[in-house]
Amino acid sequence: MISHKQQPVFSAIIVICCLCTMLELRADSGYWRVFFKDKGNEIVTPGSNLWFKTMAIHSQRALDRRKKLNPKAQVIGNADAPINSDYLNGVSKLSDSIMLTLRWHNYAVIKTDSLRIESIKKLPYVKGVQRTGAKYFPAQSMTIHKSAFIKQGEEYYTKVNPIDNCGVFRYGPSFNQAQLLQIPLIHQMGITGQGALLSFLDSGFRWRQHSATKYTDVIAENDFIQKDSITANQEGDVPSQDFHGSICFSTVSGFQQDSLIGISPFSSFLLAKTEDIPTEQHLEEDNYAAAVEWSEALGADVISSSLGYSAFNQPLEENYAFSDFNGKTTITARIVNEAVKRGIVCITAAGNDGPRDSTLITPSDADSVISVGAIAQDGITPANFTSRGPRADGIIKPDIAAQGVGVICINPSDTLALTAANGTSLATPLIAGAMGLMISAFPEIPGYQLRKSLFESGLNAKAKDNNLGHGLAQVHTAMLETGILISPMITYPVSQYQRIVYLIQSAFPILNATIYYRKKGMKDFISLPAFKHDTTHAWAIDVLRDTLMPGEYESYIVANDAKRQRVYPARLPNRDSVFVFTINESVIACGIPEQILPKHTYPMSVEQEIVSHNHSMIPRNGLYQYEIYSMDGSLIDRKEISLQAGIYSQFQLHQLFPSDRIIGLVIKDNTGTIFTSILPPYQN
């Protein structure tokens, strides 16, 4: 484990196999893996009993995430099916207890003695058995060494502020770890992790008492050691059991103004306690594998683990050789690869055994994992301790880097205090939070594509190496390369109008944007071209409130840049495809500075009863005043004009008010505004 253990050593686990090395038979009690030949007489086909049982294990969220990878593929298969209950009952009769069941590799971890295991081997449905401490390859000696993973530093105390008083984020001492990854640029777009589900695997989590984490949206917890739902310290735990997990988790989930702003604080979270602090044994990797399956079935988008395995300190436990770290041999590497096949983004720590080369631990070697190295506070220098690659087969690792020196996190022993800690353990959740933001911003994009964008945007992407892989992650840059970045809807009243605003950014010039709105329950949307407010990436329309009926309204936007189009919210099954607001309501997502939003009172565009989408009505013959505004809201011209009653098309307005750029037009008589319009550059 990458932790604060007094004498941390790394553990190993075997490859799933059909025939396992025989150990000396003794009538002692221990933990064993029992591998089964199949899932019974059924296979998972739509409509079968096993299909229904398998579907019942998985949340709709998990199925939707899988479907993003291949919308036409069957989202579940035999590997996802539960272990046959008759098989488990048969094994249970010869066991003290069944500790874990792992579906993807079709085995159970049981507690029994070596005499009864001989009877289990003879069961017709059993493929093979082995001790949890064994590995399939011949054991090789390995030096067990210390690594200083967590160092407590200066403590900070801070004033408590209510979490619902968001406004602009004030990062306090946590600013550096966020700004190195470009996170404030993302938070200022109102993207703070909403809609993403992140799972943390670690030693435990004491999050309920600290002011920075107690409001976190934790939707499920699972203790795979004591087999309950309590991940904080409880009877039987050593005092330090939940320390490591708590500090790592807080770097993502924390929200306390002027002290600790987590990377993805408004995401939802799963917490899995898998690592037993007093010992280092292979059973912890079985816990890890079970926690990955649990997280996947609940619909996690991201799994973060600041854990790693290499050598062990318990009797009958075999160490790994470095040659085993080839990306697909160890159980943790295999389980991570399986999770990624199902659409999850898996992130793990490279290890803290640098500066020597080839000091990685597993599962940071896994083919599909994001392996995270630690960089100093300057954003340039690799931390001396960060493990280096390559992995055993020469592939470059780690993959990406984040700050791992002096990372600000909670002090779990206090309700207010913060501390600074070092290690790839701390760099890893920063990247996990970054992926949470990317998934929040682009929920329609499969995880592997987001991973690719993250790698390609690293500061060392063109010359990756075995120190920091693709280098320091640049998350905002990665988002802009991924697609058109759009904020949640912003709305607020301005004069007699309801203004609807979206912030839009892209790697390519934004050409135009159209905002759609309708009264909730109505069939058709009204669409209006959005007006660009140059300096803040804001695109907006104004709706005259007097023309709107009471009740809730819905909105979405379509934006086009020089290469792409995006509809937001994305059209996804079982997800909201519109934003909802009411008239006179102000909705400004946390993190967005209000001062950047357009506040001038001239309307940016309007839909009235007397103004259709493409036509504007002059109610009577007479003298009217017109006002023309520039794109930044400045008044260009104000004059009088004589107009005849009637409906004026956009073409006719262009004849009266020719323009070679987008402008705002307001027509008034002595009773007030008659209509407003946008005059984009006219083309025949």
FENZIJO-V274117 format. One line per field, one symbol per residue. burial: 1 if it has 16 or more other ideal C-beta (glycine too) atoms within 10 Angstrom, else 0. A space follows every 10 residues. Layout:
burial: ???
//
This chain:
burial: 1111100111 1111110001 0000000001 1111110011 0001000001 1001101100 1111111100 0000110101 1111001101 1001100111 1111111111 0111011001 0010011111 1111111000 0100001011 0000010100 0010010010 1111001101 1111111111 1111111111 1111111001 1110110101 1111100001 1110001001 1111111111 1111111011 1111111111 1111111001 1111111111 1111111111 1111111111 1110011111 1101111111 1111111111 0111111111 1111000111 1111110111 1111111010 0110111111 1100011111 1111111111 1100011111 1111111111 1111111111 1110111001 1011101110 1001011111 1111111111 1111111111 1101001111 1111111001 0011111100 0000111111 1110011111 1111000100 0011111111 1000011111 0000000110 1010001111 1100001100 0111111100 1000111100 0001011110 0010000000 0010000100 0011001010 0111111100 0011111110 0000
//
